[in-house]
Amino acid sequence: MSDHDEENALHEKPLEFITSIANSGGYCDGQAILPHEDGSGYYAFCSCGNWRVEADSQEDGLRRARVHTGTIPV
């Protein structure tokens, strides 16, 4: 038996992963933290389509994403 779960998103190619998130149908399957074009901060958003915030740093964006998904308390 393989050590890798064939259904695990971590083993998908990047395009397959992004496509599966794009087709998630409003669920919180993926979050992203991307830098502003001018370097002044970060955008943080979720595949559910209901959450997008501004963050001061990548760490702040990750913390906010974890709060959004319920991974850590508010």
Summary of the structure (lengths in Angstrom):
residues: 74
radius of gyration: 14.2
end to end distance: 40.4
largest distance: 48.5
contacts: 158
relative contact order: 0.14
helix: 32%
strand: 19%
